[in-house]
Amino acid sequence: MKYTCEIKINRPIEKVIALFDNPDNLKKWMEGLEHFEHLSGEAGHPGAKSRLKFKMGKREMEMIETITVRNLPEEFSGTYEMNGVFNIVKNKFITVSENETKYVTEQEFRFQNTMMKLMGFLLPGMFKKQSMKYLESFKKFVESQP
C-alpha cells in the first residue's frame, strides 16, 4: 500500500528542518511515543538504527528505524520495522515562500502476515489518517515555536 500526505507549515524551511532534525523534539509532536533509543551508526545518518516505543491506548508497539537517506531538505528517508509491518517513509521539505514550507511524506507499507494484510486491505484510510495526524501535530509544534 502506498500513499502521499502533505501539509503547509507557516515557518521558513530552515526553522522547520532544525526542529525536524532534532530527535529530542520527537516526543513533543509524535503522539504515543514514549521512548526513542539510538542503537547503532551515526545518529540521524544513513545506516543509523534506533528503537521507538509507542503506547496507543492499551496497545504497546516497538519498531526499529533505519535511516536510508539524509539529504535535507530534499529528502530524509527511513524504514520502520515492527511485527508484521515494514514501512518505508520518504520525507521532503519544499520552500513555498520565505515563511512557508510544504512538508510531504511518501509512505509505503508492506504487510508480512495475514492479519496485517487484511487490515491494510480493509482499512487503508486508517494508515493515512494516522500519517496526517502526525503531520498536523508536527505543524502545530513548529508553528508554536518562537
PyMOL commands that set and color helices and strands:
alter all, ss='L'
color gray80, all
select helices_A, chain A and resi 13-20+23-29+114-122+124-143
alter helices_A, ss='H'
color red, helices_A
select strands_A, chain A and resi 2-9+33-40+49-56+59-71+75-82+85-97+100-111
alter strands_A, ss='S'
color yellow, strands_A
deselect
rebuild
show_as cartoon
